[in-house]
């Protein structure tokens, strides 16, 4: 039984290899829709953007260039983003562990 993912890059490569097994054909109903990888990439980019905005607003608060409500809003957005990222990570690790327990 696997308790932790030793190498997340290896897990991502395994996922990509499994996706290639089907011959690379895309079902007609999924044409034009973003893939799971694209969805995750967009989510990561948005999360990073939110965190950078929070850091910028915190720095502006120190120098007195930002209002308190703006800083609080940015910090709350960053906290929610961190909570979401941790929750998604935990669910993905749980799903990976469940797959590893599956007997073939």
Phi and psi restraints in degrees (value plus and minus 20) as a CYANA .aco file:
   2 UNK   PHI    -119.1   -79.1
   2 UNK   PSI     103.5   143.5
   3 UNK   PHI    -110.3   -70.3
   3 UNK   PSI     -53.6   -13.6
   4 UNK   PHI    -156.7  -116.7
   4 UNK   PSI     134.8   174.8
   5 UNK   PHI    -102.2   -62.2
   5 UNK   PSI      94.3   134.3
   6 UNK   PHI     -89.3   -49.3
   6 UNK   PSI     -56.0   -16.0
   7 UNK   PHI    -162.0  -122.0
   7 UNK   PSI      81.9   121.9
   8 UNK   PHI     -79.3   -39.3
   8 UNK   PSI     -51.7   -11.7
   9 UNK   PHI     -85.0   -45.0
   9 UNK   PSI     -57.4   -17.4
  10 UNK   PHI     -85.2   -45.2
  10 UNK   PSI     -58.2   -18.2
  11 UNK   PHI     -84.7   -44.7
  11 UNK   PSI     -61.6   -21.6
  12 UNK   PHI     -85.2   -45.2
  12 UNK   PSI     -60.2   -20.2
  13 UNK   PHI     -85.3   -45.3
  13 UNK   PSI     -58.4   -18.4
  14 UNK   PHI     -83.2   -43.2
  14 UNK   PSI     -61.6   -21.6
  15 UNK   PHI     -81.7   -41.7
  15 UNK   PSI     -63.6   -23.6
  16 UNK   PHI     -84.2   -44.2
  16 UNK   PSI     -59.6   -19.6
  17 UNK   PHI     -85.7   -45.7
  17 UNK   PSI     -59.1   -19.1
  18 UNK   PHI     -84.6   -44.6
  18 UNK   PSI     -58.9   -18.9
  19 UNK   PHI     -84.1   -44.1
  19 UNK   PSI     -50.2   -10.2
  20 UNK   PHI     -97.9   -57.9
  20 UNK   PSI     -39.6     0.4
  21 UNK   PHI     -80.3   -40.3
  21 UNK   PSI     -53.2   -13.2
  22 UNK   PHI     -90.9   -50.9
  22 UNK   PSI     -15.7    24.3
  23 UNK   PHI      69.5   109.5
  23 UNK   PSI     -15.8    24.2
  24 UNK   PHI      59.5    99.5
  24 UNK   PSI     -15.0    25.0
  25 UNK   PHI     -99.6   -59.6
  25 UNK   PSI     124.4   164.4
  26 UNK   PHI    -131.2   -91.2
  26 UNK   PSI     108.1   148.1
  27 UNK   PHI     -77.5   -37.5
  27 UNK   PSI     127.0   167.0
  28 UNK   PHI     -82.6   -42.6
  28 UNK   PSI     -50.7   -10.7
  29 UNK   PHI     -93.3   -53.3
  29 UNK   PSI     -35.9     4.1
  30 UNK   PHI    -120.1   -80.1
  30 UNK   PSI     -16.7    23.3
  31 UNK   PHI     -88.6   -48.6
  31 UNK   PSI     110.9   150.9
  32 UNK   PHI      70.2   110.2
  32 UNK   PSI     -31.0     9.0
  33 UNK   PHI    -114.9   -74.9
  33 UNK   PSI     125.6   165.6
  34 UNK   PHI     -88.3   -48.3
  34 UNK   PSI     127.3   167.3
  35 UNK   PHI     -98.4   -58.4
  35 UNK   PSI     150.0   190.0
  36 UNK   PHI     -80.3   -40.3
  36 UNK   PSI     -60.4   -20.4
  37 UNK   PHI     -82.3   -42.3
  37 UNK   PSI     -61.8   -21.8
  38 UNK   PHI     -84.5   -44.5
  38 UNK   PSI     -61.0   -21.0
  39 UNK   PHI     -80.9   -40.9
  39 UNK   PSI     -65.8   -25.8
  40 UNK   PHI     -86.7   -46.7
  40 UNK   PSI     -58.5   -18.5
  41 UNK   PHI     -82.2   -42.2
  41 UNK   PSI     -65.0   -25.0
  42 UNK   PHI     -82.4   -42.4
  42 UNK   PSI     -60.1   -20.1
  43 UNK   PHI     -83.9   -43.9
  43 UNK   PSI     -61.2   -21.2
  44 UNK   PHI     -86.1   -46.1
  44 UNK   PSI     -64.2   -24.2
  45 UNK   PHI     -81.4   -41.4
  45 UNK   PSI     -62.9   -22.9
  46 UNK   PHI     -85.5   -45.5
  46 UNK   PSI     -58.4   -18.4
  47 UNK   PHI     -84.3   -44.3
  47 UNK   PSI     -64.4   -24.4
  48 UNK   PHI     -83.0   -43.0
  48 UNK   PSI     -61.4   -21.4
  49 UNK   PHI     -81.3   -41.3
  49 UNK   PSI     -63.1   -23.1
  50 UNK   PHI     -82.5   -42.5
  50 UNK   PSI     -62.9   -22.9
  51 UNK   PHI     -86.2   -46.2
  51 UNK   PSI     -60.3   -20.3
  52 UNK   PHI     -84.6   -44.6
  52 UNK   PSI     -60.2   -20.2
  53 UNK   PHI     -82.2   -42.2
  53 UNK   PSI     -61.7   -21.7
  54 UNK   PHI     -82.5   -42.5
  54 UNK   PSI     -62.4   -22.4
  55 UNK   PHI     -83.3   -43.3
  55 UNK   PSI     -61.9   -21.9
  56 UNK   PHI     -82.9   -42.9
  56 UNK   PSI     -65.0   -25.0
  57 UNK   PHI     -85.9   -45.9
  57 UNK   PSI     -57.1   -17.1
  58 UNK   PHI     -84.2   -44.2
  58 UNK   PSI     -61.1   -21.1
  59 UNK   PHI     -85.3   -45.3
  59 UNK   PSI     -59.8   -19.8
  60 UNK   PHI     -86.5   -46.5
  60 UNK   PSI     -52.8   -12.8
  61 UNK   PHI     -85.6   -45.6
  61 UNK   PSI     -58.2   -18.2
  62 UNK   PHI     -84.2   -44.2
  62 UNK   PSI     -59.3   -19.3
  63 UNK   PHI    -105.2   -65.2
  63 UNK   PSI     -27.3    12.7
  64 UNK   PHI      65.4   105.4
  64 UNK   PSI      -5.1    34.9
  65 UNK   PHI    -111.7   -71.7
  65 UNK   PSI     -23.5    16.5
  66 UNK   PHI    -147.1  -107.1
  66 UNK   PSI     129.3   169.3
  67 UNK   PHI    -101.8   -61.8
  67 UNK   PSI     134.8   174.8
  68 UNK   PHI     -79.6   -39.6
  68 UNK   PSI     -63.7   -23.7
  69 UNK   PHI     -80.7   -40.7
  69 UNK   PSI     -57.0   -17.0
  70 UNK   PHI     -85.3   -45.3
  70 UNK   PSI     -61.0   -21.0
  71 UNK   PHI     -86.2   -46.2
  71 UNK   PSI     -65.3   -25.3
  72 UNK   PHI     -82.0   -42.0
  72 UNK   PSI     -61.7   -21.7
  73 UNK   PHI     -83.1   -43.1
  73 UNK   PSI     -63.3   -23.3
  74 UNK   PHI     -86.2   -46.2
  74 UNK   PSI     -61.2   -21.2
  75 UNK   PHI     -87.8   -47.8
  75 UNK   PSI     -60.0   -20.0
  76 UNK   PHI     -83.6   -43.6
  76 UNK   PSI     -59.3   -19.3
  77 UNK   PHI     -83.6   -43.6
  77 UNK   PSI     -59.9   -19.9
  78 UNK   PHI     -85.8   -45.8
  78 UNK   PSI     -61.0   -21.0
  79 UNK   PHI     -83.0   -43.0
  79 UNK   PSI     -62.2   -22.2
  80 UNK   PHI     -85.9   -45.9
  80 UNK   PSI     -57.5   -17.5
  81 UNK   PHI     -84.6   -44.6
  81 UNK   PSI     -64.7   -24.7
  82 UNK   PHI     -81.6   -41.6
  82 UNK   PSI     -63.4   -23.4
  83 UNK   PHI     -80.9   -40.9
  83 UNK   PSI     -61.6   -21.6
  84 UNK   PHI     -85.9   -45.9
  84 UNK   PSI     -64.1   -24.1
  85 UNK   PHI     -82.6   -42.6
  85 UNK   PSI     -62.3   -22.3
  86 UNK   PHI     -84.5   -44.5
  86 UNK   PSI     -61.8   -21.8
  87 UNK   PHI     -83.9   -43.9
  87 UNK   PSI     -63.3   -23.3
  88 UNK   PHI     -84.9   -44.9
  88 UNK   PSI     -62.4   -22.4
  89 UNK   PHI     -79.5   -39.5
  89 UNK   PSI     -66.1   -26.1
  90 UNK   PHI     -82.2   -42.2
  90 UNK   PSI     -60.1   -20.1
  91 UNK   PHI     -87.7   -47.7
  91 UNK   PSI     -59.0   -19.0
  92 UNK   PHI     -87.9   -47.9
  92 UNK   PSI     -59.6   -19.6
  93 UNK   PHI     -85.3   -45.3
  93 UNK   PSI     -61.2   -21.2
  94 UNK   PHI     -81.3   -41.3
  94 UNK   PSI     -62.0   -22.0
  95 UNK   PHI     -85.8   -45.8
  95 UNK   PSI     -61.2   -21.2
  96 UNK   PHI     -81.9   -41.9
  96 UNK   PSI     -64.7   -24.7
  97 UNK   PHI     -83.7   -43.7
  97 UNK   PSI     -58.0   -18.0
  98 UNK   PHI     -84.9   -44.9
  98 UNK   PSI     -60.6   -20.6
  99 UNK   PHI     -83.1   -43.1
  99 UNK   PSI     -58.4   -18.4
 100 UNK   PHI     -88.4   -48.4
 100 UNK   PSI     -47.2    -7.2
 101 UNK   PHI    -100.9   -60.9
 101 UNK   PSI     -35.8     4.2
 102 UNK   PHI     -88.2   -48.2
 102 UNK   PSI     109.9   149.9
 103 UNK   PHI    -108.9   -68.9
 103 UNK   PSI     120.2   160.2
